[in-house]
Amino acid sequence: MNPEGQEAIIHIIVNLFFLVIVWWSLQSFRFDVFVRDPDSPRAKVLVILVTIALTYLVSSFFLDYLKGSLMLRYLF
C-alpha cells in the first residue's frame, strides 16, 4: 500500500469521525433561538452546513497537528 493511499484512508476516517462528533455535539445547541422557523428546510440546511463547516475546521486542525508531529522526526 502506498503512502498516498494510507493518507487518504486516514483523512476519510478522521473526517467521518469528527463529523459524527460535531453532529452529536450540535444536537444540544438551540438553533430555534436564532432562526424564525426551526422546522423549515432552510433551518435544517443551515444545521447541516454548520456541521460540515465545523467538521472541516476540527479535522483540518487535527490532521495538521498529526502531520506536524510526524514531521518532528526529521528535526534530529
N, CA, C, O and CB atoms as a CASP TS submission, in Angstrom:
PFRMAT TS
TARGET T0000
AUTHOR 0000-0000-0000
METHOD Language model
MODEL 1
PARENT N/A
ATOM      1  N   MET     1       0.851  -1.181   0.000  1.00  0.00           N
ATOM      2  CA  MET     1       0.000   0.000   0.000  1.00  0.00           C
ATOM      3  C   MET     1       0.890   1.236   0.000  1.00  0.00           C
ATOM      4  O   MET     1       1.808   1.354   0.812  1.00  0.00           O
ATOM      5  CB  MET     1      -0.964   0.003   1.225  1.00  0.00           C
ATOM      6  N   ASN     2       0.611   2.143  -0.908  1.00  0.00           N
ATOM      7  CA  ASN     2       1.450   3.346  -0.993  1.00  0.00           C
ATOM      8  C   ASN     2       1.046   4.380   0.060  1.00  0.00           C
ATOM      9  O   ASN     2      -0.076   4.354   0.564  1.00  0.00           O
ATOM     10  CB  ASN     2       1.354   3.964  -2.399  1.00  0.00           C
ATOM     11  N   PRO     3       1.962   5.282   0.386  1.00  0.00           N
ATOM     12  CA  PRO     3       1.684   6.265   1.453  1.00  0.00           C
ATOM     13  C   PRO     3       0.520   7.193   1.127  1.00  0.00           C
ATOM     14  O   PRO     3      -0.188   7.633   2.033  1.00  0.00           O
ATOM     15  CB  PRO     3       2.920   7.098   1.719  1.00  0.00           C
ATOM     16  N   GLU     4       0.309   7.500  -0.159  1.00  0.00           N
ATOM     17  CA  GLU     4      -0.806   8.384  -0.514  1.00  0.00           C
ATOM     18  C   GLU     4      -2.146   7.713  -0.218  1.00  0.00           C
ATOM     19  O   GLU     4      -3.090   8.365   0.229  1.00  0.00           O
ATOM     20  CB  GLU     4      -0.728   8.781  -2.002  1.00  0.00           C
ATOM     21  N   GLY     5      -2.220   6.405  -0.471  1.00  0.00           N
ATOM     22  CA  GLY     5      -3.441   5.665  -0.168  1.00  0.00           C
ATOM     23  C   GLY     5      -3.708   5.605   1.323  1.00  0.00           C
ATOM     24  O   GLY     5      -4.849   5.734   1.768  1.00  0.00           O
ATOM     25  N   GLN     6      -2.639   5.405   2.095  1.00  0.00           N
ATOM     26  CA  GLN     6      -2.791   5.379   3.551  1.00  0.00           C
ATOM     27  C   GLN     6      -3.251   6.746   4.069  1.00  0.00           C
ATOM     28  O   GLN     6      -4.100   6.837   4.955  1.00  0.00           O
ATOM     29  CB  GLN     6      -1.462   4.968   4.227  1.00  0.00           C
ATOM     30  N   GLU     7      -2.682   7.785   3.507  1.00  0.00           N
ATOM     31  CA  GLU     7      -3.061   9.132   3.930  1.00  0.00           C
ATOM     32  C   GLU     7      -4.519   9.427   3.567  1.00  0.00           C
ATOM     33  O   GLU     7      -5.229  10.080   4.331  1.00  0.00           O
ATOM     34  CB  GLU     7      -2.130  10.177   3.286  1.00  0.00           C
ATOM     35  N   ALA     8      -4.958   8.951   2.418  1.00  0.00           N
ATOM     36  CA  ALA     8      -6.350   9.159   2.010  1.00  0.00           C
ATOM     37  C   ALA     8      -7.311   8.432   2.949  1.00  0.00           C
ATOM     38  O   ALA     8      -8.348   8.979   3.327  1.00  0.00           O
ATOM     39  CB  ALA     8      -6.561   8.681   0.566  1.00  0.00           C
ATOM     40  N   ILE     9      -6.969   7.208   3.321  1.00  0.00           N
ATOM     41  CA  ILE     9      -7.812   6.458   4.260  1.00  0.00           C
ATOM     42  C   ILE     9      -7.875   7.166   5.612  1.00  0.00           C
ATOM     43  O   ILE     9      -8.943   7.253   6.218  1.00  0.00           O
ATOM     44  CB  ILE     9      -7.280   5.020   4.438  1.00  0.00           C
ATOM     45  N   ILE    10      -6.745   7.667   6.082  1.00  0.00           N
ATOM     46  CA  ILE    10      -6.709   8.379   7.362  1.00  0.00           C
ATOM     47  C   ILE    10      -7.579   9.628   7.283  1.00  0.00           C
ATOM     48  O   ILE    10      -8.324   9.918   8.220  1.00  0.00           O
ATOM     49  CB  ILE    10      -5.253   8.755   7.744  1.00  0.00           C
ATOM     50  N   HIS    11      -7.498  10.374   6.180  1.00  0.00           N
ATOM     51  CA  HIS    11      -8.312  11.583   6.024  1.00  0.00           C
ATOM     52  C   HIS    11      -9.799  11.250   6.051  1.00  0.00           C
ATOM     53  O   HIS    11     -10.579  11.938   6.710  1.00  0.00           O
ATOM     54  CB  HIS    11      -7.960  12.301   4.714  1.00  0.00           C
ATOM     55  N   ILE    12     -10.189  10.210   5.346  1.00  0.00           N
ATOM     56  CA  ILE    12     -11.602   9.836   5.305  1.00  0.00           C
ATOM     57  C   ILE    12     -12.096   9.420   6.683  1.00  0.00           C
ATOM     58  O   ILE    12     -13.169   9.841   7.114  1.00  0.00           O
ATOM     59  CB  ILE    12     -11.828   8.702   4.301  1.00  0.00           C
ATOM     60  N   ILE    13     -11.318   8.597   7.374  1.00  0.00           N
ATOM     61  CA  ILE    13     -11.729   8.121   8.699  1.00  0.00           C
ATOM     62  C   ILE    13     -11.799   9.276   9.695  1.00  0.00           C
ATOM     63  O   ILE    13     -12.743   9.361  10.481  1.00  0.00           O
ATOM     64  CB  ILE    13     -10.757   7.042   9.209  1.00  0.00           C
ATOM     65  N   VAL    14     -10.809  10.161   9.668  1.00  0.00           N
ATOM     66  CA  VAL    14     -10.805  11.298  10.596  1.00  0.00           C
ATOM     67  C   VAL    14     -11.976  12.228  10.304  1.00  0.00           C
ATOM     68  O   VAL    14     -12.641  12.697  11.227  1.00  0.00           O
ATOM     69  CB  VAL    14      -9.474  12.073  10.503  1.00  0.00           C
ATOM     70  N   ASN    15     -12.232  12.497   9.028  1.00  0.00           N
ATOM     71  CA  ASN    15     -13.358  13.368   8.681  1.00  0.00           C
ATOM     72  C   ASN    15     -14.686  12.768   9.121  1.00  0.00           C
ATOM     73  O   ASN    15     -15.529  13.478   9.668  1.00  0.00           O
ATOM     74  CB  ASN    15     -13.383  13.630   7.178  1.00  0.00           C
ATOM     75  N   LEU    16     -14.884  11.489   8.894  1.00  0.00           N
ATOM     76  CA  LEU    16     -16.132  10.856   9.314  1.00  0.00           C
ATOM     77  C   LEU    16     -16.259  10.809  10.831  1.00  0.00           C
ATOM     78  O   LEU    16     -17.346  11.004  11.375  1.00  0.00           O
ATOM     79  CB  LEU    16     -16.224   9.450   8.745  1.00  0.00           C
ATOM     80  N   PHE    17     -15.139  10.548  11.517  1.00  0.00           N
ATOM     81  CA  PHE    17     -15.161  10.520  12.978  1.00  0.00           C
ATOM     82  C   PHE    17     -15.569  11.883  13.540  1.00  0.00           C
ATOM     83  O   PHE    17     -16.431  11.969  14.415  1.00  0.00           O
ATOM     84  CB  PHE    17     -13.784  10.108  13.528  1.00  0.00           C
ATOM     85  N   PHE    18     -14.947  12.938  13.033  1.00  0.00           N
ATOM     86  CA  PHE    18     -15.278  14.262  13.551  1.00  0.00           C
ATOM     87  C   PHE    18     -16.644  14.737  13.078  1.00  0.00           C
ATOM     88  O   PHE    18     -17.273  15.556  13.749  1.00  0.00           O
ATOM     89  CB  PHE    18     -14.220  15.261  13.138  1.00  0.00           C
ATOM     90  N   LEU    19     -17.117  14.243  11.942  1.00  0.00           N
ATOM     91  CA  LEU    19     -18.473  14.566  11.515  1.00  0.00           C
ATOM     92  C   LEU    19     -19.492  14.039  12.517  1.00  0.00           C
ATOM     93  O   LEU    19     -20.449  14.731  12.863  1.00  0.00           O
ATOM     94  CB  LEU    19     -18.750  13.990  10.121  1.00  0.00           C
ATOM     95  N   VAL    20     -19.283  12.820  12.977  1.00  0.00           N
ATOM     96  CA  VAL    20     -20.186  12.235  13.969  1.00  0.00           C
ATOM     97  C   VAL    20     -20.099  12.998  15.288  1.00  0.00           C
ATOM     98  O   VAL    20     -21.123  13.267  15.916  1.00  0.00           O
ATOM     99  CB  VAL    20     -19.856  10.746  14.191  1.00  0.00           C
ATOM    100  N   ILE    21     -18.892  13.345  15.709  1.00  0.00           N
ATOM    101  CA  ILE    21     -18.706  14.073  16.974  1.00  0.00           C
ATOM    102  C   ILE    21     -19.352  15.459  16.908  1.00  0.00           C
ATOM    103  O   ILE    21     -20.036  15.873  17.844  1.00  0.00           O
ATOM    104  CB  ILE    21     -17.202  14.206  17.302  1.00  0.00           C
ATOM    105  N   VAL    22     -19.135  16.169  15.805  1.00  0.00           N
ATOM    106  CA  VAL    22     -19.697  17.516  15.676  1.00  0.00           C
ATOM    107  C   VAL    22     -21.218  17.451  15.591  1.00  0.00           C
ATOM    108  O   VAL    22     -21.909  18.250  16.223  1.00  0.00           O
ATOM    109  CB  VAL    22     -19.122  18.230  14.432  1.00  0.00           C
ATOM    110  N   TRP    23     -21.747  16.505  14.814  1.00  0.00           N
ATOM    111  CA  TRP    23     -23.203  16.374  14.712  1.00  0.00           C
ATOM    112  C   TRP    23     -23.819  16.063  16.080  1.00  0.00           C
ATOM    113  O   TRP    23     -24.847  16.628  16.455  1.00  0.00           O
ATOM    114  CB  TRP    23     -23.575  15.269  13.698  1.00  0.00           C
ATOM    115  N   TRP    24     -23.177  15.165  16.808  1.00  0.00           N
ATOM    116  CA  TRP    24     -23.660  14.793  18.142  1.00  0.00           C
ATOM    117  C   TRP    24     -23.626  16.004  19.082  1.00  0.00           C
ATOM    118  O   TRP    24     -24.567  16.229  19.842  1.00  0.00           O
ATOM    119  CB  TRP    24     -22.808  13.636  18.725  1.00  0.00           C
ATOM    120  N   SER    25     -22.544  16.775  19.027  1.00  0.00           N
ATOM    121  CA  SER    25     -22.431  17.915  19.941  1.00  0.00           C
ATOM    122  C   SER    25     -23.374  19.050  19.550  1.00  0.00           C
ATOM    123  O   SER    25     -23.830  19.788  20.423  1.00  0.00           O
ATOM    124  CB  SER    25     -20.993  18.424  19.971  1.00  0.00           C
ATOM    125  N   LEU    26     -23.675  19.207  18.269  1.00  0.00           N
ATOM    126  CA  LEU    26     -24.594  20.268  17.865  1.00  0.00           C
ATOM    127  C   LEU    26     -26.054  19.950  18.190  1.00  0.00           C
ATOM    128  O   LEU    26     -26.907  20.835  18.131  1.00  0.00           O
ATOM    129  CB  LEU    26     -24.452  20.525  16.387  1.00  0.00           C
ATOM    130  N   GLN    27     -26.337  18.732  18.520  1.00  0.00           N
ATOM    131  CA  GLN    27     -27.707  18.381  18.892  1.00  0.00           C
ATOM    132  C   GLN    27     -28.123  19.054  20.200  1.00  0.00           C
ATOM    133  O   GLN    27     -29.316  19.211  20.457  1.00  0.00           O
ATOM    134  CB  GLN    27     -27.847  16.862  19.019  1.00  0.00           C
ATOM    135  N   SER    28     -27.175  19.446  21.011  1.00  0.00           N
ATOM    136  CA  SER    28     -27.504  20.128  22.264  1.00  0.00           C
ATOM    137  C   SER    28     -27.615  21.647  22.088  1.00  0.00           C
ATOM    138  O   SER    28     -28.037  22.355  23.002  1.00  0.00           O
ATOM    139  CB  SER    28     -26.452  19.811  23.319  1.00  0.00           C
ATOM    140  N   PHE    29     -27.234  22.136  20.906  1.00  0.00           N
ATOM    141  CA  PHE    29     -27.301  23.578  20.642  1.00  0.00           C
ATOM    142  C   PHE    29     -28.710  23.962  20.208  1.00  0.00           C
ATOM    143  O   PHE    29     -29.323  23.258  19.406  1.00  0.00           O
ATOM    144  CB  PHE    29     -26.271  23.989  19.558  1.00  0.00           C
ATOM    145  N   ARG    30     -29.231  25.071  20.729  1.00  0.00           N
ATOM    146  CA  ARG    30     -30.595  25.500  20.429  1.00  0.00           C
ATOM    147  C   ARG    30     -30.592  26.467  19.240  1.00  0.00           C
ATOM    148  O   ARG    30     -30.415  27.674  19.404  1.00  0.00           O
ATOM    149  CB  ARG    30     -31.245  26.168  21.672  1.00  0.00           C
ATOM    150  N   PHE    31     -30.789  25.912  18.046  1.00  0.00           N
ATOM    151  CA  PHE    31     -30.876  26.741  16.850  1.00  0.00           C
ATOM    152  C   PHE    31     -32.197  27.494  16.770  1.00  0.00           C
ATOM    153  O   PHE    31     -32.299  28.493  16.058  1.00  0.00           O
ATOM    154  CB  PHE    31     -30.697  25.889  15.615  1.00  0.00           C
ATOM    155  N   ASP    32     -33.203  27.026  17.493  1.00  0.00           N
ATOM    156  CA  ASP    32     -34.518  27.671  17.427  1.00  0.00           C
ATOM    157  C   ASP    32     -34.492  29.095  17.969  1.00  0.00           C
ATOM    158  O   ASP    32     -35.391  29.884  17.681  1.00  0.00           O
ATOM    159  CB  ASP    32     -35.538  26.853  18.197  1.00  0.00           C
ATOM    160  N   VAL    33     -33.471  29.429  18.749  1.00  0.00           N
ATOM    161  CA  VAL    33     -33.338  30.785  19.261  1.00  0.00           C
ATOM    162  C   VAL    33     -32.894  31.732  18.151  1.00  0.00           C
ATOM    163  O   VAL    33     -33.208  32.922  18.190  1.00  0.00           O
ATOM    164  CB  VAL    33     -32.342  30.825  20.430  1.00  0.00           C
ATOM    165  N   PHE    34     -32.173  31.220  17.169  1.00  0.00           N
ATOM    166  CA  PHE    34     -31.568  32.056  16.143  1.00  0.00           C
ATOM    167  C   PHE    34     -32.307  32.055  14.807  1.00  0.00           C
ATOM    168  O   PHE    34     -32.049  32.923  13.973  1.00  0.00           O
ATOM    169  CB  PHE    34     -30.172  31.618  15.924  1.00  0.00           C
ATOM    170  N   VAL    35     -33.201  31.123  14.580  1.00  0.00           N
ATOM    171  CA  VAL    35     -33.933  31.073  13.317  1.00  0.00           C
ATOM    172  C   VAL    35     -35.427  31.261  13.580  1.00  0.00           C
ATOM    173  O   VAL    35     -35.932  30.946  14.657  1.00  0.00           O
ATOM    174  CB  VAL    35     -33.672  29.731  12.582  1.00  0.00           C
ATOM    175  N   ARG    36     -36.117  31.782  12.569  1.00  0.00           N
ATOM    176  CA  ARG    36     -37.552  32.044  12.730  1.00  0.00           C
ATOM    177  C   ARG    36     -38.358  30.763  12.812  1.00  0.00           C
ATOM    178  O   ARG    36     -39.172  30.586  13.719  1.00  0.00           O
ATOM    179  CB  ARG    36     -38.063  32.892  11.585  1.00  0.00           C
ATOM    180  N   ASP    37     -38.129  29.876  11.863  1.00  0.00           N
ATOM    181  CA  ASP    37     -38.890  28.629  11.808  1.00  0.00           C
ATOM    182  C   ASP    37     -37.907  27.462  11.871  1.00  0.00           C
ATOM    183  O   ASP    37     -37.354  27.069  10.843  1.00  0.00           O
ATOM    184  CB  ASP    37     -39.771  28.554  10.511  1.00  0.00           C
ATOM    185  N   PRO    38     -37.684  26.907  13.051  1.00  0.00           N
ATOM    186  CA  PRO    38     -36.663  25.862  13.187  1.00  0.00           C
ATOM    187  C   PRO    38     -36.991  24.558  12.475  1.00  0.00           C
ATOM    188  O   PRO    38     -36.102  23.727  12.289  1.00  0.00           O
ATOM    189  CB  PRO    38     -36.441  25.576  14.625  1.00  0.00           C
ATOM    190  N   ASP    39     -38.237  24.353  12.073  1.00  0.00           N
ATOM    191  CA  ASP    39     -38.605  23.122  11.385  1.00  0.00           C
ATOM    192  C   ASP    39     -38.600  23.263   9.869  1.00  0.00           C
ATOM    193  O   ASP    39     -38.941  22.320   9.155  1.00  0.00           O
ATOM    194  CB  ASP    39     -39.962  22.674  11.839  1.00  0.00           C
ATOM    195  N   SER    40     -38.216  24.429   9.378  1.00  0.00           N
ATOM    196  CA  SER    40     -38.218  24.652   7.931  1.00  0.00           C
ATOM    197  C   SER    40     -37.010  23.962   7.279  1.00  0.00           C
ATOM    198  O   SER    40     -36.019  23.676   7.951  1.00  0.00           O
ATOM    199  CB  SER    40     -38.204  26.171   7.619  1.00  0.00           C
ATOM    200  N   PRO    41     -37.094  23.700   5.987  1.00  0.00           N
ATOM    201  CA  PRO    41     -35.958  23.085   5.281  1.00  0.00           C
ATOM    202  C   PRO    41     -34.715  23.970   5.291  1.00  0.00           C
ATOM    203  O   PRO    41     -33.592  23.466   5.320  1.00  0.00           O
ATOM    204  CB  PRO    41     -36.346  22.774   3.842  1.00  0.00           C
ATOM    205  N   ARG    42     -34.914  25.290   5.267  1.00  0.00           N
ATOM    206  CA  ARG    42     -33.749  26.185   5.300  1.00  0.00           C
ATOM    207  C   ARG    42     -33.006  26.077   6.622  1.00  0.00           C
ATOM    208  O   ARG    42     -31.777  26.135   6.640  1.00  0.00           O
ATOM    209  CB  ARG    42     -34.180  27.636   5.065  1.00  0.00           C
ATOM    210  N   ALA    43     -33.713  25.923   7.714  1.00  0.00           N
ATOM    211  CA  ALA    43     -33.067  25.765   9.018  1.00  0.00           C
ATOM    212  C   ALA    43     -32.313  24.443   9.095  1.00  0.00           C
ATOM    213  O   ALA    43     -31.232  24.376   9.680  1.00  0.00           O
ATOM    214  CB  ALA    43     -34.104  25.845  10.145  1.00  0.00           C
ATOM    215  N   LYS    44     -32.871  23.407   8.515  1.00  0.00           N
ATOM    216  CA  LYS    44     -32.192  22.102   8.518  1.00  0.00           C
ATOM    217  C   LYS    44     -30.929  22.143   7.660  1.00  0.00           C
ATOM    218  O   LYS    44     -29.911  21.545   8.010  1.00  0.00           O
ATOM    219  CB  LYS    44     -33.143  20.998   8.007  1.00  0.00           C
ATOM    220  N   VAL    45     -31.005  22.855   6.530  1.00  0.00           N
ATOM    221  CA  VAL    45     -29.815  23.014   5.689  1.00  0.00           C
ATOM    222  C   VAL    45     -28.749  23.815   6.431  1.00  0.00           C
ATOM    223  O   VAL    45     -27.559  23.521   6.326  1.00  0.00           O
ATOM    224  CB  VAL    45     -30.175  23.709   4.353  1.00  0.00           C
ATOM    225  N   LEU    46     -29.182  24.830   7.182  1.00  0.00           N
ATOM    226  CA  LEU    46     -28.238  25.613   7.982  1.00  0.00           C
ATOM    227  C   LEU    46     -27.512  24.740   8.994  1.00  0.00           C
ATOM    228  O   LEU    46     -26.299  24.867   9.164  1.00  0.00           O
ATOM    229  CB  LEU    46     -28.962  26.748   8.701  1.00  0.00           C
ATOM    230  N   VAL    47     -28.232  23.863   9.661  1.00  0.00           N
ATOM    231  CA  VAL    47     -27.613  22.952  10.636  1.00  0.00           C
ATOM    232  C   VAL    47     -26.612  22.042   9.935  1.00  0.00           C
ATOM    233  O   VAL    47     -25.524  21.797  10.457  1.00  0.00           O
ATOM    234  CB  VAL    47     -28.693  22.106  11.366  1.00  0.00           C
ATOM    235  N   ILE    48     -26.970  21.542   8.763  1.00  0.00           N
ATOM    236  CA  ILE    48     -26.059  20.664   8.023  1.00  0.00           C
ATOM    237  C   ILE    48     -24.806  21.426   7.595  1.00  0.00           C
ATOM    238  O   ILE    48     -23.697  20.904   7.705  1.00  0.00           O
ATOM    239  CB  ILE    48     -26.766  20.067   6.789  1.00  0.00           C
ATOM    240  N   LEU    49     -24.973  22.653   7.109  1.00  0.00           N
ATOM    241  CA  LEU    49     -23.820  23.446   6.683  1.00  0.00           C
ATOM    242  C   LEU    49     -22.914  23.825   7.854  1.00  0.00           C
ATOM    243  O   LEU    49     -21.690  23.817   7.724  1.00  0.00           O
ATOM    244  CB  LEU    49     -24.291  24.704   5.974  1.00  0.00           C
ATOM    245  N   VAL    50     -23.512  24.152   8.987  1.00  0.00           N
ATOM    246  CA  VAL    50     -22.710  24.457  10.182  1.00  0.00           C
ATOM    247  C   VAL    50     -21.946  23.212  10.624  1.00  0.00           C
ATOM    248  O   VAL    50     -20.787  23.302  11.029  1.00  0.00           O
ATOM    249  CB  VAL    50     -23.613  24.979  11.340  1.00  0.00           C
ATOM    250  N   THR    51     -22.588  22.064  10.548  1.00  0.00           N
ATOM    251  CA  THR    51     -21.924  20.811  10.914  1.00  0.00           C
ATOM    252  C   THR    51     -20.747  20.526   9.987  1.00  0.00           C
ATOM    253  O   THR    51     -19.672  20.142  10.448  1.00  0.00           O
ATOM    254  CB  THR    51     -22.920  19.645  10.873  1.00  0.00           C
ATOM    255  N   ILE    52     -20.943  20.708   8.702  1.00  0.00           N
ATOM    256  CA  ILE    52     -19.862  20.463   7.744  1.00  0.00           C
ATOM    257  C   ILE    52     -18.717  21.447   7.950  1.00  0.00           C
ATOM    258  O   ILE    52     -17.550  21.060   7.900  1.00  0.00           O
ATOM    259  CB  ILE    52     -20.387  20.561   6.305  1.00  0.00           C
ATOM    260  N   ALA    53     -19.044  22.723   8.183  1.00  0.00           N
ATOM    261  CA  ALA    53     -18.008  23.733   8.387  1.00  0.00           C
ATOM    262  C   ALA    53     -17.186  23.445   9.647  1.00  0.00           C
ATOM    263  O   ALA    53     -15.958  23.516   9.621  1.00  0.00           O
ATOM    264  CB  ALA    53     -18.639  25.124   8.480  1.00  0.00           C
ATOM    265  N   LEU    54     -17.869  23.122  10.743  1.00  0.00           N
ATOM    266  CA  LEU    54     -17.142  22.810  11.980  1.00  0.00           C
ATOM    267  C   LEU    54     -16.327  21.528  11.838  1.00  0.00           C
ATOM    268  O   LEU    54     -15.221  21.427  12.368  1.00  0.00           O
ATOM    269  CB  LEU    54     -18.120  22.677  13.153  1.00  0.00           C
ATOM    270  N   THR    55     -16.872  20.563  11.128  1.00  0.00           N
ATOM    271  CA  THR    55     -16.134  19.322  10.898  1.00  0.00           C
ATOM    272  C   THR    55     -14.866  19.592  10.115  1.00  0.00           C
ATOM    273  O   THR    55     -13.809  19.046  10.430  1.00  0.00           O
ATOM    274  CB  THR    55     -17.004  18.304  10.158  1.00  0.00           C
ATOM    275  N   TYR    56     -14.964  20.433   9.095  1.00  0.00           N
ATOM    276  CA  TYR    56     -13.786  20.778   8.303  1.00  0.00           C
ATOM    277  C   TYR    56     -12.729  21.458   9.167  1.00  0.00           C
ATOM    278  O   TYR    56     -11.547  21.126   9.076  1.00  0.00           O
ATOM    279  CB  TYR    56     -14.175  21.687   7.132  1.00  0.00           C
ATOM    280  N   LEU    57     -13.144  22.401  10.000  1.00  0.00           N
ATOM    281  CA  LEU    57     -12.184  23.112  10.848  1.00  0.00           C
ATOM    282  C   LEU    57     -11.511  22.179  11.856  1.00  0.00           C
ATOM    283  O   LEU    57     -10.292  22.216  12.025  1.00  0.00           O
ATOM    284  CB  LEU    57     -12.882  24.252  11.585  1.00  0.00           C
ATOM    285  N   VAL    58     -12.296  21.360  12.510  1.00  0.00           N
ATOM    286  CA  VAL    58     -11.748  20.476  13.540  1.00  0.00           C
ATOM    287  C   VAL    58     -10.856  19.404  12.922  1.00  0.00           C
ATOM    288  O   VAL    58      -9.770  19.131  13.435  1.00  0.00           O
ATOM    289  CB  VAL    58     -12.880  19.821  14.342  1.00  0.00           C
ATOM    290  N   SER    59     -11.301  18.799  11.833  1.00  0.00           N
ATOM    291  CA  SER    59     -10.491  17.740  11.224  1.00  0.00           C
ATOM    292  C   SER    59      -9.237  18.310  10.578  1.00  0.00           C
ATOM    293  O   SER    59      -8.192  17.658  10.590  1.00  0.00           O
ATOM    294  CB  SER    59     -11.310  16.972  10.186  1.00  0.00           C
ATOM    295  N   SER    60      -9.318  19.523  10.007  1.00  0.00           N
ATOM    296  CA  SER    60      -8.113  20.150   9.445  1.00  0.00           C
ATOM    297  C   SER    60      -7.090  20.427  10.533  1.00  0.00           C
ATOM    298  O   SER    60      -5.895  20.199  10.349  1.00  0.00           O
ATOM    299  CB  SER    60      -8.470  21.454   8.717  1.00  0.00           C
ATOM    300  N   PHE    61      -7.571  20.922  11.668  1.00  0.00           N
ATOM    301  CA  PHE    61      -6.649  21.160  12.781  1.00  0.00           C
ATOM    302  C   PHE    61      -6.000  19.853  13.224  1.00  0.00           C
ATOM    303  O   PHE    61      -4.785  19.794  13.410  1.00  0.00           O
ATOM    304  CB  PHE    61      -7.385  21.820  13.967  1.00  0.00           C
ATOM    305  N   PHE    62      -6.803  18.811  13.393  1.00  0.00           N
ATOM    306  CA  PHE    62      -6.268  17.534  13.853  1.00  0.00           C
ATOM    307  C   PHE    62      -5.275  16.949  12.847  1.00  0.00           C
ATOM    308  O   PHE    62      -4.216  16.460  13.242  1.00  0.00           O
ATOM    309  CB  PHE    62      -7.405  16.546  14.101  1.00  0.00           C
ATOM    310  N   LEU    63      -5.601  16.992  11.563  1.00  0.00           N
ATOM    311  CA  LEU    63      -4.711  16.427  10.550  1.00  0.00           C
ATOM    312  C   LEU    63      -3.430  17.241  10.406  1.00  0.00           C
ATOM    313  O   LEU    63      -2.361  16.670  10.186  1.00  0.00           O
ATOM    314  CB  LEU    63      -5.425  16.347   9.207  1.00  0.00           C
ATOM    315  N   ASP    64      -3.519  18.575  10.527  1.00  0.00           N
ATOM    316  CA  ASP    64      -2.303  19.401  10.506  1.00  0.00           C
ATOM    317  C   ASP    64      -1.430  19.119  11.721  1.00  0.00           C
ATOM    318  O   ASP    64      -0.205  19.061  11.616  1.00  0.00           O
ATOM    319  CB  ASP    64      -2.665  20.893  10.457  1.00  0.00           C
ATOM    320  N   TYR    65      -2.058  18.948  12.858  1.00  0.00           N
ATOM    321  CA  TYR    65      -1.313  18.614  14.079  1.00  0.00           C
ATOM    322  C   TYR    65      -0.629  17.253  13.938  1.00  0.00           C
ATOM    323  O   TYR    65       0.527  17.082  14.326  1.00  0.00           O
ATOM    324  CB  TYR    65      -2.256  18.614  15.306  1.00  0.00           C
ATOM    325  N   LEU    66      -1.356  16.298  13.381  1.00  0.00           N
ATOM    326  CA  LEU    66      -0.787  14.966  13.163  1.00  0.00           C
ATOM    327  C   LEU    66       0.383  15.023  12.194  1.00  0.00           C
ATOM    328  O   LEU    66       1.425  14.413  12.435  1.00  0.00           O
ATOM    329  CB  LEU    66      -1.855  14.006  12.637  1.00  0.00           C
ATOM    330  N   LYS    67       0.211  15.752  11.102  1.00  0.00           N
ATOM    331  CA  LYS    67       1.285  15.863  10.112  1.00  0.00           C
ATOM    332  C   LYS    67       2.511  16.555  10.715  1.00  0.00           C
ATOM    333  O   LYS    67       3.645  16.138  10.476  1.00  0.00           O
ATOM    334  CB  LYS    67       0.794  16.638   8.871  1.00  0.00           C
ATOM    335  N   GLY    68       2.280  17.608  11.493  1.00  0.00           N
ATOM    336  CA  GLY    68       3.385  18.304  12.144  1.00  0.00           C
ATOM    337  C   GLY    68       4.111  17.432  13.145  1.00  0.00           C
ATOM    338  O   GLY    68       5.339  17.466  13.229  1.00  0.00           O
ATOM    339  N   SER    69       3.362  16.652  13.904  1.00  0.00           N
ATOM    340  CA  SER    69       4.011  15.792  14.898  1.00  0.00           C
ATOM    341  C   SER    69       4.769  14.653  14.227  1.00  0.00           C
ATOM    342  O   SER    69       5.787  14.201  14.751  1.00  0.00           O
ATOM    343  CB  SER    69       2.974  15.226  15.875  1.00  0.00           C
ATOM    344  N   LEU    70       4.295  14.186  13.085  1.00  0.00           N
ATOM    345  CA  LEU    70       5.028  13.144  12.363  1.00  0.00           C
ATOM    346  C   LEU    70       6.289  13.689  11.709  1.00  0.00           C
ATOM    347  O   LEU    70       7.246  12.944  11.498  1.00  0.00           O
ATOM    348  CB  LEU    70       4.136  12.508  11.309  1.00  0.00           C
ATOM    349  N   MET    71       6.305  14.969  11.388  1.00  0.00           N
ATOM    350  CA  MET    71       7.482  15.564  10.762  1.00  0.00           C
ATOM    351  C   MET    71       8.554  15.935  11.792  1.00  0.00           C
ATOM    352  O   MET    71       9.670  16.293  11.415  1.00  0.00           O
ATOM    353  CB  MET    71       7.078  16.799   9.966  1.00  0.00           C
ATOM    354  N   LEU    72       8.229  15.853  13.079  1.00  0.00           N
ATOM    355  CA  LEU    72       9.221  16.160  14.107  1.00  0.00           C
ATOM    356  C   LEU    72      10.400  15.180  14.084  1.00  0.00           C
ATOM    357  O   LEU    72      11.486  15.510  14.560  1.00  0.00           O
ATOM    358  CB  LEU    72       8.564  16.145  15.480  1.00  0.00           C
ATOM    359  N   ARG    73      10.195  14.001  13.544  1.00  0.00           N
ATOM    360  CA  ARG    73      11.294  13.033  13.498  1.00  0.00           C
ATOM    361  C   ARG    73      12.417  13.515  12.578  1.00  0.00           C
ATOM    362  O   ARG    73      13.551  13.055  12.711  1.00  0.00           O
ATOM    363  CB  ARG    73      10.781  11.664  13.027  1.00  0.00           C
ATOM    364  N   TYR    74      12.133  14.417  11.664  1.00  0.00           N
ATOM    365  CA  TYR    74      13.168  14.948  10.763  1.00  0.00           C
ATOM    366  C   TYR    74      13.955  16.076  11.410  1.00  0.00           C
ATOM    367  O   TYR    74      14.909  16.586  10.822  1.00  0.00           O
ATOM    368  CB  TYR    74      12.538  15.442   9.465  1.00  0.00           C
ATOM    369  N   LEU    75      13.568  16.463  12.596  1.00  0.00           N
ATOM    370  CA  LEU    75      14.257  17.554  13.291  1.00  0.00           C
ATOM    371  C   LEU    75      15.632  17.114  13.785  1.00  0.00           C
ATOM    372  O   LEU    75      16.569  17.913  13.794  1.00  0.00           O
ATOM    373  CB  LEU    75      13.413  18.053  14.470  1.00  0.00           C
ATOM    374  N   PHE    76      15.761  15.876  14.188  1.00  0.00           N
ATOM    375  CA  PHE    76      17.027  15.409  14.756  1.00  0.00           C
ATOM    376  C   PHE    76      17.717  14.449  13.825  1.00  0.00           C
ATOM    377  O   PHE    76      18.798  13.953  14.141  1.00  0.00           O
ATOM    378  CB  PHE    76      16.801  14.747  16.101  1.00  0.00           C
TER
END
